[in-house]
Amino acid sequence: MTLVVVGAGLAAATAITTLRENGYAEPITLIGDEDELPYERPALSKDYLQGKGSADQLYVHDAGWYDGVDLRLADRAVAIDRDARTVRLASGAEVPYGHLLLATGARPRSLGIPGAERAHTLRTRADSDRLRDALAAAERWVVIGAGWIGLEVAAAARTAGHPVTVLEYAPLPLQRVLGDGLARHFADLHRRNEVDLRLGAAVRSVEDGGVRVDGELVPADAVVMAVGVAPNTELAAAAGLAVDNGIVVDERLRTADPRVLAAGDVAAAGHATLGRLRVEHWDNAIRQGRLAAATILDRPGTYDWQPYFYTDQYDLGMEYVGHHDPADRLVLRGDPAGGEFIAFWLAGDAVTAAMNVNVWDVNDTLRGLVGRPADPARLADPAVPLTDL
């Protein structure tokens, strides 16, 4: 019977690609909210936003690749009937399924403040196109939120020569992700690039002409709200599937209904060693897309890889692999002040995560260290080859 995939993003496209490469001959229907073929999102806040790439470079496949796939684009899925095994679309169409893969992704969060609708958000290609246009037209920029997306947008606006103010409620940017020491490194990076980084800032409203924060109106011609995303779980919840900060699935990406799977940003998946995780990054969408295909094909596979993400800001490029706790011990190899270093996190004597900053072709080696015991002194010693740790 037909495989129906709801959500036309990278996880969906990867699952379909993997199925076709492995001889899956059943009909496939792909349902997406946007009038777009599946595309990759990382460049939307990086190179594409800065005008360094074309839209064609974003797409996972060109239109011809989807010959034989029933594309239902710009037609949102509005209901799942698990008894009848059908998906109802906004157009009224009913699509039957044998297996259903929910890859519905996430949407930008918004602060519940007056005027929030005036701010840009960044999730889709259309969002990035609007911001690209704004980079050419708007002089003063205010970014609300100093997470990865907020800092990447700030870097793009500064690179384009605009004055930028970043407003962050927390004491440091990326504090929950990286801890105080490395959070300060990113704060210093943006301040060196003349960003007005305001920490502990309480944003009150977005107004015509600026953002009200701590009694002051910060002038802005363009405002970007980057305060995280929320998983799109409503469709699953209405169908009676378990939802807990994502669609709850097992280590094979199966919901409690064996015919229904979830993958990508929306999946709160049981990891083989790390417990339940919901990961919002590019690498995870690819890997979970492949795993969803393996599960549908009844082939071996389990959610057991280490999370990975990366960022590019000004002259800083970084890759991170693993999953650390804020209480984990931080060990540095190299000097952050020099711009090139590797960070390791340890719980007890075991490496939980590693991050390479402007040090390249080492991330696969770092991935191999995660989960293994290591001597902190040797981790910190640049004379000890990473391959000997």
C-alpha positions in Angstrom: 0.0 0.0 0.0 0.9 3.6 -0.4 3.5 5.2 1.8 2.4 8.7 2.8 4.9 11.2 4.0 3.6 14.3 5.7 6.1 17.2 5.7 8.3 17.9 2.6 11.6 18.6 4.3 15.0 16.9 4.4 14.0 14.0 6.6 11.1 13.2 4.2 13.3 13.5 1.1 16.0 11.4 2.6 13.5 8.7 3.6 12.1 8.6 0.1 15.5 8.6 -1.5 16.7 5.7 0.7 13.5 3.7 -0.1 13.9 4.1 -3.8 17.7 3.2 -3.6 16.7 0.0 -1.9 14.1 -1.1 -4.4 10.9 0.0 -2.7 8.3 -0.2 -5.4 5.2 0.7 -3.6 3.4 4.1 -4.3 4.7 7.1 -2.4 2.7 10.3 -1.7 4.6 13.4 -0.4 2.5 16.1 1.3 3.9 19.5 2.1 2.6 22.9 3.3 4.9 24.9 1.1 4.7 25.1 -2.7 8.3 23.9 -2.7 10.2 20.7 -3.4 12.1 19.4 -0.3 15.2 21.6 0.4 17.9 21.9 3.0 17.6 24.6 5.7 21.1 25.3 7.1 22.1 27.8 4.3 18.9 29.8 5.0 20.7 31.5 7.9 24.2 31.3 6.4 25.4 31.4 2.8 22.0 31.7 1.1 20.9 34.5 3.4 24.1 36.4 2.5 23.4 36.0 -1.2 26.2 33.5 -1.8 24.1 30.7 -3.2 21.1 30.2 -5.5 17.8 28.6 -4.6 18.6 25.7 -6.9 21.4 24.7 -4.6 19.0 24.3 -1.7 17.0 21.5 -3.2 17.6 17.9 -2.3 16.6 16.8 -5.8 15.4 18.5 -8.9 11.7 18.1 -10.0 12.5 15.3 -12.4 13.8 13.1 -9.6 10.2 12.9 -8.1 8.7 11.3 -11.2 6.7 8.5 -9.8 6.1 10.3 -6.5 2.6 11.8 -6.0 3.5 15.3 -4.9 0.8 17.1 -2.9 2.5 20.4 -2.3 0.9 23.6 -0.9 -1.9 21.3 0.4 -1.7 20.9 4.2 -2.5 17.7 6.0 -5.3 18.5 8.4 -6.4 15.2 9.9 -5.3 11.5 10.2 -7.9 8.7 10.5 -5.9 5.8 11.9 -8.8 3.4 11.7 -9.4 4.1 8.0 -5.7 4.7 7.4 -6.2 8.0 5.6 -4.8 11.5 5.7 -7.2 14.4 4.9 -5.8 17.4 3.2 -6.9 21.1 3.4 -8.2 20.7 -0.2 -10.6 18.0 1.1 -8.7 15.1 -0.6 -8.4 11.8 1.3 -5.1 10.0 0.9 -4.9 6.3 2.0 -1.7 4.9 3.5 -0.1 1.6 4.4 2.7 3.3 6.3 2.6 6.9 7.4 5.7 9.0 8.1 5.2 12.2 10.0 8.1 14.6 9.2 6.2 17.8 10.0 9.2 19.7 11.4 8.9 22.7 13.6 7.8 26.4 13.5 9.4 29.5 15.0 8.3 30.4 18.5 7.2 33.9 19.2 7.3 36.0 22.4 3.9 36.9 23.6 4.6 40.6 23.4 2.7 43.5 21.7 3.8 43.9 18.1 5.5 40.4 17.8 3.9 40.1 14.4 6.0 42.9 13.1 9.2 40.8 13.5 10.7 38.5 10.9 11.2 34.9 11.7 13.4 32.5 9.8 12.4 28.9 9.0 11.5 28.7 5.3 13.1 29.7 2.1 10.4 32.4 1.8 11.5 33.8 5.2 15.1 33.8 4.1 14.2 35.6 0.8 12.4 38.3 2.8 15.5 38.7 5.0 17.8 38.8 1.9 15.6 41.7 0.6 15.8 43.4 3.9 19.6 43.1 4.0 19.6 45.3 0.8 17.0 47.8 2.1 17.1 48.0 5.9 19.9 49.8 7.7 19.5 49.2 11.5 18.9 45.6 12.7 17.7 44.2 16.0 17.8 40.5 16.6 15.8 39.1 19.5 17.4 36.0 20.8 21.1 34.9 20.8 20.8 31.3 19.9 22.3 29.8 16.8 19.8 31.3 14.3 19.9 34.7 16.0 23.6 34.9 16.0 23.9 33.7 12.4 21.4 36.3 11.3 23.3 38.9 13.3 26.6 37.9 11.6 24.9 38.1 8.2 23.6 41.6 8.9 27.0 42.8 10.2 28.8 41.3 7.2 26.5 43.3 5.0 27.6 46.4 6.9 24.5 47.1 9.0 24.5 48.2 12.7 23.1 45.3 14.7 21.8 45.0 18.2 21.2 41.5 19.7 18.8 41.3 22.7 19.1 38.2 24.8 17.3 37.5 28.1 19.9 35.1 29.4 23.1 36.2 31.0 25.1 34.9 28.0 24.4 33.7 24.5 24.2 30.0 24.0 24.7 29.5 27.7 22.4 26.5 28.1 24.1 24.8 25.1 27.8 25.6 25.7 28.2 26.7 29.3 29.6 30.0 30.5 33.2 29.7 29.2 32.4 29.0 25.6 29.3 31.2 25.7 31.6 34.1 26.5 33.7 33.2 23.4 30.7 33.7 21.2 29.8 36.9 23.0 33.3 38.2 22.5 33.2 37.2 18.8 30.1 39.3 18.1 31.3 42.2 20.2 34.6 42.2 18.2 32.5 42.5 15.1 30.8 45.6 16.6 27.5 44.0 17.5 25.7 45.7 20.3 25.1 42.6 22.4 22.7 43.3 25.3 22.4 40.4 27.8 19.7 40.1 30.5 17.5 42.2 28.2 13.7 42.1 28.8 12.0 42.8 25.5 8.6 44.5 26.0 7.3 45.1 22.5 8.1 45.5 18.9 6.9 48.9 17.7 7.0 51.0 14.6 10.6 52.2 14.5 12.1 49.8 17.0 12.0 47.4 19.9 11.1 48.4 23.4 13.5 46.9 25.9 14.1 47.9 29.5 12.3 51.2 29.0 14.3 52.2 25.9 13.2 52.1 22.3 16.1 50.5 20.4 15.8 51.9 16.8 15.3 49.2 14.1 14.5 49.1 10.4 14.4 45.3 10.5 13.6 43.1 13.5 14.2 39.4 13.6 12.7 37.2 16.3 14.9 34.1 16.9 13.7 32.5 20.2 13.6 28.9 19.2 11.1 26.6 17.6 8.2 24.4 18.6 7.6 21.0 17.0 4.5 20.6 14.8 2.8 17.9 16.8 -0.9 19.0 16.5 -1.7 16.6 13.7 -0.3 13.6 15.6 -1.9 14.7 18.9 -5.4 15.0 17.3 -4.9 11.5 15.9 -4.4 10.1 19.4 -0.6 9.6 19.2 1.6 10.3 22.2 3.2 13.8 22.2 5.8 15.1 24.6 7.9 17.9 23.2 7.6 16.1 19.9 5.9 13.0 18.6 7.0 10.1 20.9 8.7 7.3 18.9 10.9 4.4 19.8 14.5 3.7 18.8 13.2 2.6 15.4 11.1 5.8 15.0 7.8 4.0 15.4 4.9 5.5 17.3 2.6 3.2 19.4 0.8 2.6 16.1 3.2 0.4 14.1 2.0 1.9 10.8 2.9 5.4 11.8 6.5 6.7 12.2 8.0 10.1 12.9 11.4 11.6 11.9 13.3 14.8 11.9 12.7 17.9 14.0 9.3 16.7 15.2 10.4 13.3 16.5 11.0 12.8 20.3 12.9 9.6 19.7 14.2 6.9 22.1 18.0 7.0 21.7 19.9 3.7 22.4 22.1 5.3 25.1 21.1 8.9 25.6 17.4 8.5 26.4 14.6 10.4 24.7 15.9 13.2 22.4 14.4 15.7 20.0 17.2 17.0 17.8 16.6 20.0 15.4 19.7 19.7 13.2 20.5 18.9 9.6 22.5 15.7 10.2 19.7 14.2 12.4 17.1 14.8 9.6 19.3 12.8 7.2 20.0 10.0 9.6 16.5 9.7 10.8 15.2 9.8 7.2 17.4 6.8 6.5 16.4 5.0 9.7 12.7 5.5 8.9 13.2 3.9 5.5 15.0 1.0 7.1 12.1 0.5 9.5 9.6 0.6 6.7 11.7 -2.0 4.8 12.0 -4.1 8.0 15.8 -3.9 7.8 18.2 -3.4 10.8 18.8 0.0 12.3 18.3 1.9 15.5 18.7 5.5 16.8 22.2 5.2 18.2 24.3 8.0 16.6 25.7 11.0 18.3 23.9 14.4 17.5 25.9 16.7 15.3 25.5 20.4 14.3 27.6 23.2 12.9 27.7 27.0 12.6 29.4 29.6 10.5 29.7 33.2 11.9 32.2 35.7 10.5 35.5 33.9 10.4 34.4 31.2 12.9 33.4 27.8 11.7 32.4 25.2 14.3 31.3 21.5 14.4 29.9 19.8 17.5 29.2 16.2 18.1 27.8 14.4 21.1 25.4 15.4 23.9 26.7 16.9 27.1 25.2 18.1 30.3 25.8 21.6 31.6 27.5 20.1 34.6 30.1 18.1 32.5 33.7 19.1 32.8 35.1 21.2 30.0 38.6 20.5 28.7 40.2 22.7 26.0 42.9 21.8 23.5 44.4 25.0 22.0 43.7 28.6 22.9 40.3 30.1 22.2 41.8 33.5 22.1 43.8 32.4 19.0 40.6 31.3 17.3 41.5 27.7 16.8 40.7 25.1 19.4 38.9 21.9 20.3 36.6 21.6 23.3 35.8 18.3 25.1 33.1 17.7 27.7 33.5 14.8 30.2 31.2 13.1 32.7 33.5 11.3 35.0 36.2 10.0 32.7 34.0 9.6 29.7 33.8 12.0 26.8 30.2 13.2 26.3 30.8 15.7 23.5 33.4 17.5 21.5 33.5 20.7 19.4 36.1 21.8 16.9 36.4 25.5 16.2 38.3 26.5 13.0 40.1 23.1 13.2 39.1 20.9 10.3 38.9 17.3 9.2 38.8 16.1 12.8 35.1 15.7 13.5 34.9 12.0 12.6 37.8 11.4 14.9 36.0 13.3 17.7 32.8 11.3 17.1 34.8 8.2 17.7 35.9 9.5 21.1 32.4 10.3 22.4 31.3 7.7 24.9 34.9 6.5 25.6 37.1 7.1 28.6 39.9 9.6 28.1 42.6 11.2 30.2 41.9 15.0 30.4 45.6 15.9 30.4 46.0 14.0 27.1 42.9 15.5 25.6 44.3 19.0 26.4 47.8 18.3 25.1 48.1 19.3 21.4 51.3 17.2 21.2 49.2 14.1 21.5 47.6 13.2 18.2 43.8 12.9 18.3 44.1 9.5 16.8 46.1 8.4 19.8 43.6 9.4 22.5 
